[in-house]
Amino acid sequence: MWIGWKLIVLAIKAAWGITKILFYLVFFPIVLILLVVGGLIYVALPILIIIGLIGLLCGE
């Protein structure tokens, strides 16, 4: 029973890691590109700056 729970927890952690990678490397850049193409550079640029500052300050 204990091994089953450990495997479930490991699977959830792995799925969360894969989801974070997909969001950071695929989803977020596509959204920013679509905002720029759609003429919403005034929305995309502040988002990019805020995320960049958070990344610099909280970088691991």
Helices and strands as residue ranges (DSSP letters): H 2-22, I 23-27, H 28-37, H 41-57
